[in-house]
Amino acid sequence: MVKKVTKIGVLTSGGDSPGMNAAIRAVVRTGIYHGLEMYGIMRGYQGLIEDDIAKMETRSVANIIQRGGTILKTARCKDFYEYEGRKKAYKNLKKRGINGLVVIGGDGSFRGAVKFSQEFDIPCIGLAGTIDKDIHGTDFTIGFDTAVNTAVEAIDKIRDTMDAHDRVFIIEVMGRDAGYIALHSGIATGAENILIPERKTDIKDLVLSLQEKERRKKLVNLIVVAEGDGFGGANEVQKIIQDELPNSEIRVCILGHIQRGGAPSCLDRLIASRMGYHAVECLREGRHNVFVGILNNKMHYIPLENAVKTKSKISDEWMKIVKILAS
Ligand code: F6P
């Protein structure tokens, strides 16, 4: 028999992402609507281990839907890798009677939740809060849309300079080992080349195409590089191609953490609200240890361990579109 969940803890873990606050708000308010007790856990699993846990009321999550970052703060917690850490965490939940957990984070955070739910009697629900969009089982991750729009805005600005000076620009975007931010922001800004870890880039081909453009005096070229590409990022790509393109002025810009902050986009607020609501519904209905995603505009639930193991795929069609449109 599935135990009834009456008290739910919520935490954010791993890298922050815009929309996490909207998700926290949805979890807390849905729980309270159903008469459950809701608890906020500070600094992810670290706060769980250190007993940094506070009861949350409706007003605790007022005026946060539009804010980036996370009011619960976040951390990448090494202690939770250890059984001793997880045992401490369990004790802290147990003494308050918290019997359900919502984890908003990336795949590393879900790995911890899977272990925890297997070892202890606490059902966990995972919500994808990451700008990287590298989680299987969902079309959206909370924060991706905002991050991409931030990247697009920044690249558009750089393009003004690129165009004014007839330069090649290599812009590095985040994504860890996923190329989604690069792919989406690159397409949306009309990049001539997009380098992502999911596809092997033939550097000779890249150089040849840039040389050919040099010959036809097309000196403005935008190359968007995912930080996890096969070459080690934008600086490395510049080193490789600069010697081959003596007539081109090449500049590098690494967008960095600007992509993680800022007010969440409307889309991120929407999906965070929807996912947060369904996370609580899952716990109430006994649908435990699942990852809550949205696929084809419908809620989609998969075992939490599957959200950990599989990476999303980038379709060949996108790569074809990039090539055709960049000519
Ligand atoms: O996972 C989100 C992310 O921003 C990645 O895109 C990036 O590789 C990483 O986190 C950066 O982590 P940190 O903020 O610890 O430097």
Residues whose N, C-alpha, C, O or C-beta is under 5 A from the ligand:
A	BS01	F6P	G15 D132 M174 G175 R176
